[in-house]
Structure formats: C-alpha cells, structure tokens
Amino acid sequence: MNFIATGIGAGLVSALLTVVVVKETMLAVLLAMLAPLPILIVALGWNHRSGLVATLAGGLAIAAFTQSSVSALGFVAITGLPAWWLAYLALLGRPGPDGTMEWYPIGRLLAWVGATAALTIVATGVISSGGDYSAFQARSRQIAEAFVSLVFEAPEQGAEEARDAVTDSIATMTPALSAFGFTFFLGLYLWLAAKIVSASGRLPRPWSPIPGLSMPRAVLWAAVVAFVLTRFEGFAGALGYALFGALLMAFTLQGLALIHERTQGKPGRGFILSGLYMLLFMTQGVMITALFLFGLADTIFGLRRRFGRGRPKQPPTPST
C-alpha cells in the first residue's frame, strides 16, 4: 500500500503548485509550471499506479479548494494524466533473448512526449472554452493581438491590413507554438524526474544517455496525420497544428542530441557545444530550423548508422 501514500502526497504537492498561480506573480507561474514533476517522480520511483493516485488526489484537492469541477478536470487532463502516461511508458520493459531487460526506447519516448504535448494543448483549449471552438478562436486571437502589439510598433497609415494578416496567422498557429514549447518542458520534466529518482536509487531502469536518442521512421506518419487534420475545421484542425509544433520541437531536440553524440571524444568538444548554444540563443529561428532538419535527416536517412562506423563501441548498459 506504500504507493497509495506516496501518490496522495505527490498529488497534494502538485495541486498546491497548481493553485499558487492565482497569486498572478512570476514566481507563482514558475511554480505552477513545475506541477507535473511530483507526479513524474512518484510514478517513476514507486509505481505507475502512484501516478494515477497522485492525479486523483490532486484533482480532488483542487476541486475542494476552488469549488470548481472544471479546474479539477483541467488538472487531471493537463497535469496528471500526461505525467502518468510518460512515466508508464518509460517503465515498460521486456526480457530480451539474452536474458537482459529491454526497456522502452528513449527515441520512441521522445515521440510520445511530442504527441502527449499536442493532445494536452488541445485538451486545454477544449476545457478552457467549454468545448466552444469559436471561444477558443477568440482567445487565440487575443493572445496574437497582445503579441503583435508587444513586438511591433504602431502601424503606419495603411498598414492595418498587413498587421491584421500577421495577427490572423499567429492566431492560427497558436496551438503549434504552444505545443512547441510544451514539448520541451515535458521532455525536461521527464529527464529531471528520472535524474532525481535515479540519484535516490529507486529508478528501475538504467536511464539511456540523452545523446543517443533517435526517433523511429514511423514518427513521420505523425506529420502526415497532422497535415490531414489541418484541412479540417474546429479542434481537429487545432490538433493538426499542435502536432506540427510538437514534431518541430521533438526533431530539434533530436538534432541537438545528435550533435552531442557526434562530438563525443572529439577535441574541442566543449568549445563546439558552447558555440552551438550561443548561436542557438542569438539566432533562435535559424538554429532551430537547422537542428530540426538535422534531426529529421537522422530519422529519415539513419545518419547515426551511416556515419557511426569506426566509433568505439559503448559498453552494454546493465539491467536491474
């Protein structure tokens, strides 16, 4: 019964991190963003059922605190279930032919991080708008107008149409932009939770080195599905754009991991990576596009297999 107690404790901590956002301060927002972390930690360190208990306990706590079933449902769908699902996948394993444990590949896990982020973003829109797509569009339009007003100066006379066109484009791409950022944070939370649990000695699986992650070619079908969905109206179209944004971040992370992997053991590796991150900070759009294409090429053409010959073999990872 230990997983029940730990799950309840983690759920209450996660709920507390969520409700502090009502303070409307930067610190409160940052704390609320960490809400999935306690659920990930207990699900990875004790049992995935602890994650389900934490999700239920957190939802009930928020319902009691806010007197709102919508807020409780939002916590369950947006914070609890995504964290539980990723931890559940991370702990999947089966005995291999040689008797060692084969754990769920980290590349496929990255693909699920992106898919989970896209579904969560759309679920957020459905819950916050009460299922009314026009309300969802209006909210996206408000966000786009605020962004355009913040970034661009007051338009010159006759430039209102161009400004409206930019606003419309950003409003349409809001699900993609949200999923792009959320994919990064979900992946970061999963990695951080695994590191914390591994340091405590409770992680059942040996955590694979991040530079070795590579998504399978089957992920490319997600891009086809995303393209088809964008042809539809309503939340189906929003899901298509969210999938595109999630895939963009997932392949960008894979491209970054590939550079880390290819520079291992090379002289000047620290200088190369420092320069890479500096360029990424200074020219975000250009470098993100380059890393995305690099990661995409790795999945399509198998760059690691083609150019990995001659590299010293890594010792096998022990199983527990």
C-alpha positions as CSV (number, residue, x, y, z in Angstrom):
1,M,0.0,0.0,0.0
2,N,3.0,2.3,0.0
3,F,2.3,3.5,-3.5
4,I,-1.0,4.9,-2.3
5,A,0.5,7.1,0.5
6,T,3.3,8.4,-1.8
7,G,0.7,9.0,-4.6
8,I,-1.5,11.1,-2.3
9,G,1.4,13.1,-1.0
10,A,2.7,13.8,-4.6
11,G,-0.9,14.7,-5.7
12,L,-1.3,17.3,-2.9
13,V,2.1,18.8,-3.7
14,S,1.2,19.0,-7.4
15,A,-2.2,20.6,-6.6
16,L,-0.5,23.2,-4.4
17,L,1.9,24.1,-7.1
18,T,-1.1,24.5,-9.5
19,V,-3.3,26.7,-7.3
20,V,-0.5,29.1,-6.4
21,V,-0.9,30.6,-9.9
22,V,-3.9,32.6,-8.6
23,K,-1.2,34.9,-7.0
24,E,-0.6,36.1,-10.5
25,T,3.2,36.7,-9.9
26,M,6.1,35.4,-11.9
27,L,7.2,33.1,-9.1
28,A,3.7,31.7,-8.9
29,V,3.7,31.0,-12.6
30,L,7.1,29.3,-12.5
31,L,5.9,27.1,-9.6
32,A,2.7,26.2,-11.4
33,M,4.8,25.1,-14.4
34,L,6.5,22.5,-12.2
35,A,3.2,20.8,-11.2
36,P,3.8,17.6,-13.3
37,L,7.2,17.0,-11.6
38,P,6.0,15.4,-8.3
39,I,3.7,13.0,-10.2
40,L,6.5,12.0,-12.6
41,I,8.8,11.4,-9.6
42,V,6.5,9.1,-7.7
43,A,5.4,7.3,-10.9
44,L,9.0,6.6,-11.8
45,G,10.3,5.8,-8.3
46,W,7.5,3.8,-6.8
47,N,4.9,2.5,-9.4
48,H,3.0,4.0,-12.2
49,R,-0.1,3.4,-10.1
50,S,1.3,6.0,-7.7
51,G,1.0,8.5,-10.6
52,L,-2.7,7.6,-11.0
53,V,-3.3,8.0,-7.3
54,A,-1.5,11.4,-7.4
55,T,-3.6,12.5,-10.3
56,L,-6.8,11.6,-8.5
57,A,-5.7,13.1,-5.2
58,G,-4.6,16.3,-6.8
59,G,-7.9,16.6,-8.8
60,L,-9.9,16.1,-5.6
61,A,-7.8,18.6,-3.7
62,I,-8.3,21.3,-6.4
63,A,-12.0,20.6,-6.6
64,A,-12.2,21.1,-2.8
65,F,-10.1,24.3,-2.9
66,T,-11.6,26.0,-5.9
67,Q,-15.1,24.6,-5.7
68,S,-14.8,24.0,-9.5
69,S,-15.1,20.7,-11.2
70,V,-13.7,22.3,-14.4
71,S,-10.5,23.2,-12.6
72,A,-10.2,19.7,-11.2
73,L,-10.8,18.2,-14.7
74,G,-8.2,20.6,-16.1
75,F,-5.6,19.4,-13.5
76,V,-6.4,15.7,-14.3
77,A,-6.3,16.1,-18.1
78,I,-3.5,18.7,-18.4
79,T,-1.1,17.9,-15.5
80,G,-1.8,14.5,-14.0
81,L,-2.6,12.1,-16.9
82,P,0.3,13.3,-19.2
83,A,2.8,12.9,-16.4
84,W,1.5,9.4,-15.5
85,W,1.4,8.3,-19.2
86,L,5.0,9.2,-19.9
87,A,6.2,7.6,-16.7
88,Y,4.2,4.4,-17.6
89,L,5.9,4.3,-21.0
90,A,9.3,4.9,-19.5
91,L,9.0,1.9,-17.2
92,L,7.8,-0.5,-19.9
93,G,10.3,-3.4,-20.4
94,R,10.6,-7.0,-21.6
95,P,13.2,-9.7,-21.3
96,G,15.5,-9.9,-24.3
97,P,16.8,-13.0,-26.0
98,D,20.0,-12.9,-23.9
99,G,18.0,-12.5,-20.6
100,T,18.7,-8.8,-20.2
101,M,15.9,-6.4,-19.9
102,E,14.9,-4.3,-22.9
103,W,13.5,-1.1,-21.9
104,Y,11.2,1.2,-23.9
105,P,13.5,3.0,-26.3
106,I,14.2,6.6,-25.4
107,G,13.6,7.7,-29.0
108,R,10.1,6.4,-29.0
109,L,9.6,8.1,-25.6
110,L,10.6,11.4,-27.2
111,A,8.0,10.8,-29.9
112,W,5.3,10.2,-27.2
113,V,6.4,13.4,-25.4
114,G,5.5,15.3,-28.5
115,A,2.2,13.5,-29.1
116,T,1.3,14.0,-25.4
117,A,2.1,17.7,-25.5
118,A,0.0,18.2,-28.7
119,L,-3.0,16.3,-27.2
120,T,-2.6,18.2,-23.9
121,I,-2.6,21.6,-25.6
122,V,-5.8,20.8,-27.5
123,A,-7.4,19.4,-24.3
124,T,-6.5,22.6,-22.6
125,G,-8.3,24.5,-25.3
126,V,-11.4,22.3,-25.1
127,I,-11.7,22.6,-21.3
128,S,-11.0,26.3,-21.1
129,S,-13.5,27.1,-23.8
130,G,-16.1,24.7,-22.7
131,G,-15.9,22.9,-26.0
132,D,-16.8,26.0,-27.9
133,Y,-14.4,26.4,-30.8
134,S,-15.4,30.0,-31.5
135,A,-14.4,30.9,-27.9
136,F,-11.1,29.1,-28.4
137,Q,-10.5,31.1,-31.6
138,A,-11.4,34.3,-29.8
139,R,-8.9,33.5,-27.1
140,S,-6.2,32.7,-29.6
141,R,-6.9,36.0,-31.4
142,Q,-6.5,37.9,-28.1
143,I,-3.1,36.2,-27.5
144,A,-2.0,37.0,-31.0
145,E,-3.1,40.7,-30.8
146,A,-1.2,41.1,-27.5
147,F,1.9,39.6,-29.0
148,V,1.8,41.7,-32.1
149,S,1.2,44.9,-30.0
150,L,4.2,44.0,-27.9
151,V,6.6,43.2,-30.7
152,F,5.6,45.6,-33.4
153,E,5.3,49.3,-33.2
154,A,2.1,51.1,-34.0
155,P,1.4,50.5,-37.7
156,E,1.8,53.3,-40.2
157,Q,-1.2,54.6,-42.0
158,G,-2.5,52.0,-44.5
159,A,-0.6,49.1,-42.8
160,E,-3.6,47.9,-40.7
161,E,-4.4,45.1,-43.2
162,A,-0.8,43.7,-43.0
163,R,-1.0,43.9,-39.2
164,D,-4.3,42.0,-39.2
165,A,-2.9,39.4,-41.5
166,V,0.1,38.8,-39.2
167,T,-2.3,38.6,-36.2
168,D,-4.5,36.1,-38.0
169,S,-1.5,33.9,-38.9
170,I,-0.3,33.9,-35.3
171,A,-3.8,33.1,-34.0
172,T,-4.0,30.1,-36.4
173,M,-0.5,28.9,-35.3
174,T,-1.2,29.4,-31.6
175,P,-1.7,25.6,-31.0
176,A,1.6,24.9,-32.8
177,L,3.5,27.5,-30.8
178,S,2.0,26.2,-27.6
179,A,2.8,22.6,-28.4
180,F,6.3,23.5,-29.5
181,G,7.1,25.0,-26.0
182,F,5.2,22.4,-24.0
183,T,7.1,19.5,-25.7
184,F,10.3,21.0,-24.5
185,F,9.1,21.4,-20.9
186,L,7.5,17.9,-20.8
187,G,10.8,16.4,-22.0
188,L,12.7,18.4,-19.5
189,Y,10.4,17.4,-16.6
190,L,10.7,13.7,-17.6
191,W,14.5,13.9,-17.8
192,L,14.7,15.8,-14.5
193,A,12.4,13.4,-12.7
194,A,14.4,10.4,-14.0
195,K,17.6,12.0,-12.7
196,I,16.2,12.7,-9.3
197,V,14.8,9.2,-8.9
198,S,18.0,7.6,-10.3
199,A,20.0,9.5,-7.7
200,S,17.9,8.0,-5.0
201,G,18.4,4.5,-6.3
202,R,14.7,3.9,-7.0
203,L,14.7,4.1,-10.8
204,P,14.0,0.5,-12.1
205,R,15.7,1.1,-15.5
206,P,19.1,2.4,-16.4
207,W,18.4,5.8,-18.0
208,S,19.7,5.9,-21.6
209,P,22.2,8.6,-22.5
210,I,20.3,11.5,-24.0
211,P,22.8,12.0,-26.9
212,G,21.7,8.5,-28.2
213,L,18.1,9.3,-28.7
214,S,16.7,8.8,-32.2
215,M,13.0,8.6,-33.1
216,P,11.9,5.8,-35.5
217,R,10.8,6.4,-39.0
218,A,7.2,5.6,-38.0
219,V,7.1,9.1,-36.4
220,L,7.0,10.5,-39.9
221,W,3.4,9.3,-40.2
222,A,2.5,11.7,-37.5
223,A,3.4,14.6,-39.9
224,V,1.1,13.1,-42.5
225,V,-1.7,12.9,-39.9
226,A,-1.0,16.4,-38.8
227,F,-1.2,17.7,-42.4
228,V,-4.6,15.9,-43.0
229,L,-6.0,17.3,-39.7
230,T,-5.1,20.9,-40.6
231,R,-7.5,20.5,-43.6
232,F,-10.4,20.3,-41.1
233,E,-12.1,23.0,-39.1
234,G,-12.6,23.1,-35.4
235,F,-10.5,21.3,-32.8
236,A,-9.4,18.6,-35.2
237,G,-7.5,21.3,-37.2
238,A,-6.1,22.7,-34.0
239,L,-4.7,19.3,-33.2
240,G,-3.1,19.1,-36.6
241,Y,-1.2,22.4,-35.9
242,A,-0.3,21.2,-32.4
243,L,1.2,18.1,-33.8
244,F,3.3,20.1,-36.2
245,G,4.6,22.3,-33.4
246,A,5.4,19.2,-31.2
247,L,7.2,17.5,-34.1
248,L,9.2,20.6,-34.7
249,M,10.5,20.6,-31.2
250,A,11.0,16.8,-31.0
251,F,13.2,16.8,-34.1
252,T,15.0,19.9,-32.9
253,L,15.9,18.1,-29.7
254,Q,17.0,15.0,-31.7
255,G,19.2,17.2,-33.9
256,L,20.7,18.7,-30.7
257,A,21.3,15.2,-29.2
258,L,22.9,14.1,-32.5
259,I,25.5,16.9,-32.3
260,H,26.2,15.9,-28.7
261,E,26.7,12.3,-29.8
262,R,28.9,13.1,-32.8
263,T,31.2,15.3,-30.8
264,Q,31.8,12.8,-28.0
265,G,35.5,12.2,-27.6
266,K,36.4,14.9,-30.1
267,P,39.0,17.6,-29.3
268,G,37.4,21.0,-28.7
269,R,34.0,19.5,-27.9
270,G,33.4,22.0,-25.1
271,F,34.2,24.9,-27.5
272,I,31.9,23.4,-30.2
273,L,28.9,22.9,-27.9
274,S,29.4,26.3,-26.3
275,G,29.4,28.0,-29.7
276,L,26.3,26.0,-30.7
277,Y,24.3,27.1,-27.7
278,M,25.5,30.7,-28.1
279,L,24.3,30.6,-31.7
280,L,21.0,29.0,-30.6
281,F,20.5,31.8,-28.1
282,M,21.4,34.6,-30.6
283,T,19.7,33.3,-33.7
284,Q,16.9,31.1,-32.4
285,G,14.9,30.8,-35.6
286,V,17.8,29.9,-37.8
287,M,19.4,27.4,-35.4
288,I,16.1,25.8,-34.6
289,T,15.4,25.3,-38.3
290,A,18.9,23.8,-38.8
291,L,18.6,21.5,-35.8
292,F,15.1,20.4,-36.9
293,L,16.4,19.5,-40.4
294,F,19.4,17.7,-38.8
295,G,17.1,15.6,-36.6
296,L,14.7,14.9,-39.4
297,A,17.5,13.7,-41.6
298,D,18.7,11.5,-38.8
299,T,15.4,9.7,-38.7
300,I,14.9,9.5,-42.5
301,F,18.4,8.5,-43.5
302,G,19.8,7.0,-40.3
303,L,22.7,9.3,-40.0
304,R,24.0,7.5,-36.9
305,R,24.2,4.2,-38.7
306,R,25.7,5.7,-41.9
307,F,28.4,7.7,-40.1
308,G,28.8,5.9,-36.9
309,R,31.2,3.2,-38.2
310,G,34.6,3.2,-36.7
311,R,33.5,4.7,-33.4
312,P,34.4,2.8,-30.3
313,K,31.6,0.6,-29.1
314,Q,30.0,1.6,-25.9
315,P,29.8,-1.0,-23.1
316,P,26.4,-2.6,-22.7
317,T,24.1,-1.0,-20.3
318,P,23.5,-3.1,-17.2
319,S,19.9,-4.1,-16.4
320,T,18.4,-4.1,-12.9
